[in-house]
Structures are given as C-alpha cells and as structure tokens.
Amino acid sequence: MALGPLPGFQHFETHHCITGSMRHIYVFNHHDISEEMLLGLGAGVSFSTWHFKGQMPFMGGRGGFKPPMEQVAGQRTGVVIQTHRTTSARKARKTLLEMMDAGQPVMIQCDMGFLPYLYFGGEEYHFGGHAVVICGYYPDTDWVLVADRDADLRPVSMADLEKARGSTFKPFPPKHAWYTFDFGEKRQPTASNVRQAIQEMTQSMLEPPIRNIGIKGIRKAAQMVPKWPEKLDAGELRSALFNAWIFISPEGGTGGGSFRYMLGRFLREGAEITRDPRLTASADEFQQIGDRWEGLGEWFRRTSETREPASGLDECVIPLHQLADLEEAAWRALRETVTE
C-alpha cells in the first residue's frame, strides 16, 4: 500500500522552511495566507552575523527570533501557535502519532543533515533549525510522509526522523520540537498589523540592540569576513564561504536575495491591505537590493571553489558596505512611510 498524505492535505513548493511549513498547516485548516505575508507579519526579515568559538561563521537575513516569528505571525492572524520541546524521543513520537490520529498534520523541527532525501555533496552538514510538516503515517512500515520545501512529498522512516529530531549538533539542536496551532479565532491581517510588523523590522535594522544585527551587522560582516582565515583552516574556510552563499540564495530557504525578494512580495501585499502605494515603491527597492545580495552570494560560492580562497576575501568589503548603504536608505524610507 502506497504511503499517502492525510485527507485534505495540499502540498506545494515553498521558499522558507518555517513559513512554508506554517502555510501548509494554515491551508489545511482553511486559513489561506501567503508565505510572504506570514514572514512579514512575524517581523521575520533582518540581518545578523555571528562567529561563536568552535562553530562556523554565520550571516543571514532572517529576523524575528525573540519573540519567535511564528508566534507573532500567529497573533496577527488570529492563530495561537505554541512550540513544545522534550528530551524524550518516546514522548515526541507518541505526541506526533496522537496528532496524526486526530487528523492533523504536524509541524516539527529537525536537523536537515539527517534527512535522507537531502544531499550535501558528500559532506557532513547539520542545521537543526529546519522545519517540515509530517503529513502522513503508515504504521505497517513505520514510515512517515514529509512535506518540505520542494515539490515532492518525501517518505522517511521513523528511525531516520527520530535521529533528525533528536540531533545534538549545535548551534540549533532541535530538541524534538513540535508546534501546535489553535485556529479558533483565525482572521485576516489588518492594515495596523502590517504597519506594526514593518515598524518592528525597521527598528531591528536601523536601531539594533547590538552591532551584529541590522545595518551595523552588515558593516560588521565586512570587517569579519577578511579575518576568517585567522580562525579557520582551509577546509573550514571553504565551508564558511559556501554556507554564506547558502544563507543568501534560494537554495538555503531564503526565497533568494537573503529574504529580500520575499520581503518585497510581502510589501506588495501590504500595499493592498493598507491601500498605500508607497509600499509598492519600497518593494521595488528591496527587489533590487535582493539582486545585489544574490550577486554577493555568487561571489561567496565562486570564492569557496578557488584554489586559495583566503587570498581574495577583501573583495567582499566594498559590496557589503554598498549593501549597507542601500539597505539603510531603503529601511529609513520604509519607516517614514509607516510612521506618518
């Protein structure tokens, strides 16, 4: 017997693992809100860069971590979203199957490095902040059906799924996380919700609490990248450069342009909700900024493949400062639009 999804489950390609998984759950529960709107309402676009001891450097365009983007987006669409974690693989499995038996697909967090349908060029790779939806279960074989970002539903053994859910790899061990959704008060977002979300994102970009975030974070990245060889060996440097490309490009779940393309589409939807065409002009700006991010991402990818990547890292300094200038102007204009 072929493994199939729960009755009524619709699967579609998505851009970002969190918002894509949310959209799968939303649509199943008859609350059709775009992935871009969920990202924007959750104030999910920013910039941050980190390099913790013993870990790969990171730079990315996501925001909305405290409070979590998914919960904020839920509040602005009338949905109560809660995250649950446990140290017990048995409890996580039991809860998953109970929710499936009740007819609900389940959004979970897992380490993508343990998902057998993902390939990382033969290299070991781990990211425990990945979200997917479990939309089918066949008890005779103990396999589940996974809805990820691509066009196909993926059968995965429960053993592999439990390994992915219980991964201890840092910096984002999933801790068997799963999400619950209460759609009892669901509603469409208001103009006020859109403006407030935009204000929160502009605050993060223009007045961040620390220098690793926002416009300051982009400028700090320009200082940090040329110094990577001081802390990384040749193999680690190649991996860091490749990761930088991944977290900018559509391949890494940003929708392209370090989330700026998705931000632009959110602003276009927001222009209709608020009836403010100036948001469309801002969307055009962020589309162009996304193009610049994509160009920089390609530089990271090409540099990771060169014989001596450490020798040319200064080449990214000027493009990063130019991006910081463009982003600062665009975010300031956007803040003026929503605070008038």
Summary of the structure (lengths in Angstrom):
residues: 340
radius of gyration: 20.2
end to end distance: 60.0
largest distance: 60.5
contacts: 1142
relative contact order: 0.15
helix: 51%
strand: 14%
